[in-house]
Amino acid sequence: MKNHIKRPFRVAIEGNVGAGKSTLIKYFENFNEVELNLEPIETWRDLNGHNLLQLSYSDPQRWNFAFQHNVQLSRLSIQSKSTNKAIQIFERSLQNNRYCFVEMAHDKGLLSSPEFGVICQWYDFIEKNVDIELDLIVYLRTSPDIVYKRMQERNRPEERTIPLEYLEDLHNYYEKWLIEKTNYNLSCPILVIDVDKDLGDSQRMDMYKAFEDAILGKIPVIQN
């Protein structure tokens, strides 16, 4: 059963590869009431000496099932943990993994129907029995060609083999999930921020400042 004791205000920062999720999260690193949770990339890079992240990119047909299981477990550990902070900010979420990455992998034939069923059953069990509810999703909305350029510039080893087509597909699943809302009936508001434009540091800080109160739950996010 879910524990219904008072919990922090939970915010998930969502967006394509290279959208600027971790940069936005780091803006809040000096806010005393905020706990920051970046994606546990090092966990995915070293599972008993195996780099599941790299394996999932280089041979997704073979490794996607194991990788999605590992991602779901690591996100559950982060999203369900207790804290004395008033606000928790997450780089992506369990919900994102289920309704973007897992859906996309299944549709692309990278997860068989039995594998997809196992992951979905686990997610459904988690959702019913563990409090993973979000209070706000911030969607950093970008064009795939823009994030492809940024991804190439930052040059992470595991991302070197990612084609533009992958980013286009992921963008489409984000749009279905957060804009069209066809994959999942979200109960929390969604704050959409257009981040296609390349901004200087000062301009970027001004943009973050403009959305600060909404992201921290101090003012309501008005839905269309």
N, C-alpha and C positions, 0 to 999 in steps of 0.2 A: 504494500500500500504506500501511496505517496505521503510524505511528511508535509503537513500544511503549516508548520511554524513559520513565523515571519522570516523572509529571506531578502537578499539584496535585489536591487533593480538590475535586471540582466539585459545587456545590449550585445547583439551580434553584429560585427562589421563584415559585410558580405560584398563580394565582387570577384571579377575574373582575375586570373593570374596577372600581376603587374598593375592592378587598379589603384594601389596605394593604401591597402588595408593596414599594413604594419606601420606605415608612416603616420596615418591618422591616429592609430592607437598610441603611438609614442608621444603624441601631442599631450596626452593626459598623464604622462608618467610622474609629474610633480603634483598631481591632485591627490591630497591625502585621503579623500573618501573613496577613491577608485582603486580597484584591483584589476590589473591588466593581465590578459592571458593570450599570448601570441601562439600561433600554430606550433604544435610540438614536433617541428621538423626533425630535430635531432633524434627523437624517439623513432621516427620512421626511417631515419638514415642508419640506425644501429639497433637492430633487433637481434641480439646475440651474435653480433658481428656481420649481419646481413643488411644491406641497404635496400629496404623494401620500396622506398620512394623511387630510386633509380631503376630497380627491377620492374616496377609497375609501368614506368615510362618506356623502357627499352623492350619489354616483352609483356604487354598488357594482357594478352590472351592467356598467358600462363600464370601471371602473378596478381591480377586484379582482385580476385576473390580474397586472397590472403591480405592484400593491402587494405581493402575496404573493411575487413574485419578489424585489422589493427587500428585503422583510423577511427572506426566507431568506438572501440574500446578506449582509445586515448582521449577522444572528445568527451566521452561519458565521464571519465575520471576528472577532467577539468570542469565540465559544466555542472556537475553534481556536488562538487566539493564545498565545504563550509568555509565561511570567511567572516571576519569582523568588520569588513568594509561595507559601506552603504550601497556601492555600485560595483558590478562586475562587467567588464568589457571583454568580449571574446573575438578573436580573429577566426571567423567562420564558426559553424555550429553543427551539432548533431542533425538538426533539421536540414541544413544545407547538404550535408553528406547524403542523407536519405533521398531528398527530392531533387537534387541536381546530379551529383556524381554517380550515385548508384543507379538512378533511372537512366542516365546517359549510357553508362557501361552496359546495362542490360539491353537497351535499344540498339546499341552498336555491336552486340554479340560478344562483348568482352566478359559478360557474366551469363552463364547458362540459366535457364528458368529455375532449376533446383537451387543453384547458388543464390540467385536473386531472392528466391523464396526464403532461404535460411536467413539472409541478412535482414529482410523485411520482417520476419517473425521476431528476430532479436530486437529490432527497433520498436516494433509494436509492444513487446513486453516491457522494454525500457520506458516508453512513453506512458504506459498504464501504471507502472509501479515506481517510477523515480521522477522526482520533480525536475524536469529539464526545461520548463516553460520559459519562454523569452518575453520580455516586456517591450522590446523595440528591436527592429532590424534596420540597420543603416545600409542601404544598397549603393555602393559606389559604382555608378553606371558608366560604362565606357564602350567605345567601339572596338571590335576585335583587332583591327589593324593597328590601332593606337597601342594597345597593350602588347601586341606582338613586337612592336618596335622597342617598347620599354623592356620587355623580357630579354630581348637580344642585348640591350645595353647593359643590363645588370649581370648577365652571363653566369647564372647559376649552373653548375655542372649537370644537374638532373634535367634542366629545362632546355638544354641545347638541341634535343631531338624533337621538341614539341612543335608540330606544324601549325600554321595559321588556321587550318581547318578545325583542329582541336579547340582552339580559342573561340572560333565561330560557333561551334557546337555548344560549348559551355555557356557562351553568351545567350544562346537561344533557350537553354534550360533555365538559366537565371530569369530570363524574361517570362517564361511560362510560370515559374514559381512565384515571382515577386511582382510582376506587372500584370500579366494576364490572369494569374492566380488560378490556373487550371489544374495544377498538380496537387495542391494541398490547401485546405481552408485555414489560413493563418488567423490566429486570434489576436495577434499583436499588431500595432501600427507599423508602417514601413516608411522610413525617411529616405527618399531618393535624392542623391547628390550627383550631378553631372560632373565627371572628372576627366573629360576628354582633353581639356585645355592643359598644356604644359605651363605650370606656374612657377615663378621664382619663389624662394623661401619666404619672403615677406608676404607675397600674395597668398601663398598657401596657408600661412599662419592666420591671415585675415579671414580666409574662407572657413578654417576650422573654428575660429572665434565666433563667426556668425552662426554656426550650428551648435556651438558648445552647450547652451542651455537645453536645447532639444535632445541632444544625445545623452545628457545626464539626467533626463527625465524631469527637469525643472519647469518646462513648459510643454504643453501637449503638442503632438504632431497631428496636424489636420490631414485627414485622408480625403482623396478625391472621390 
